[in-house]
Amino acid sequence: MPSGGQKLVLLHLTDLHFGAPESAGHYWNSEATELRLAEHNRRGLLGSLLRDLRKERFEPDLVIVTGDLLDRGSDAGVPLAIAFLRALAEGLGLPVTRVVITPGNHDVLRAGEPEGRYALYDAIRSGLYGDARPPFPPGTPPHRRVDHFEHDDLGVEVVSFNSCEELEPSAKQEHGSVGVGQRDYAEEVLRATEGRGLFRVAAMHHHLESPVGVVRGDYSVMDDAGAVRRWLAHRRFHLALHGHQHVDWDDVREIDGWFLSITAAGSAGVAHYGRKDWHLPIGYQIIVIDGPTSGRRMRREYDPQTMEWVAAGRGEAVQTLRFGPAEEAEAEAAIERPRSAPPAAQKTRFAVHLEHVERAIQSQRASFRVHLACLGVAMLIATAIALYLSLAPDFQELPSWVPPAVGFALLLAGSVSLPRQFASYKETVDKLRFLQDGYQRCMAQPDDELLRLLDERFHRLI
Ligand SMILES: [Fe+2]
């Protein structure tokens, strides 16, 4: 954290998707309403952002751009991305080293030799930083393409992960991952700042969890998201930022006594990837770190009609983030908030937990129904076998008690299994109902004791 009680301000942009102007991929260079205007009346993404930041009196200390700088690996997007990032830094009065970038799936080429897959991303990286940050040595494997930004003057460090490490031509899915190899390597990198008490931020492209309450159904959550979340909490990361599906999102996870805030911004640039198909607006977010345990995020979205940015308008205008040791964060939160009003971030967490609980109840129901159906089929088969053994001429020499005994044994097995399955189903559903009722009660009025119990059971059950 900056010394003297100063706040740290982060500008989070993601999924810029720069491409050829004629490719209709990017709202600001291919499709914006303002393209119909005379050039002197256009602001473009850069002018528009800088204007809004000034208007809202946001003075970012750091800019973090979480991937998909390009659209579908577009060569034409490279100079646009470099020009935008450099001019943004200049417009904010920041050195380029205060701009953090991460690779996204659209920045990594899927064809050709593995050596060349990061060529466009590396071109952007070199074009942005010049001599200020050395390029990755030739042949650096994907899992060691981890960028570490230390800013002692700001009291913050940012680790830029490569969540595209396993994306390759044969990979059909876009889920991304930060595998154990990359995590091990990041641990080596983090040794440089161990013990300095820096506020630790993780930046990556892909999702660390599945957001609920928004239109898209496929959120491309990282294959190893659970393991990465735990690792981030254990390595004392305070904040994780990502993009990818253009969803504006935040969640506060309590993992083994540590609060990790996870948040995504909407895409700041695209025409089609999300904006039209999934009704997701163009957006960016400002994150203010108020102290080592608390922060806020302000979400802004672009109104094409007025060509101005406005408060995002979904949920609270300002959303609360929690970081660090759970006890300290909870104590601070208890002082700050009246008991009758749970903060927005916590409400979001309740909503996510409720969604998980409801899904778990549905899944229990479905699996019990399947079990019942299987049992019914098994009983029919048992009856058929018993009838066959009684009537088929081949088995006429069997003792007369065998067919009914076989049928009876199968029916007995089924009838013993059914009550046991039902008892187990009922017990699990009762536990889930308890969680459901509890979270609903906490939504209305926070109860720290109950919440602790619920969270403990939630992590055990789900
Ligand atoms: Fe993406």
Boltz pocket constraint, residues with backbone or C-beta under 6 A from the ligand:
constraints:
  - pocket:
      binder: B
      contacts: [[A, 68], [A, 104], [A, 105], [A, 106], [A, 205], [A, 243], [A, 244], [A, 245]]
      max_distance: 6.0
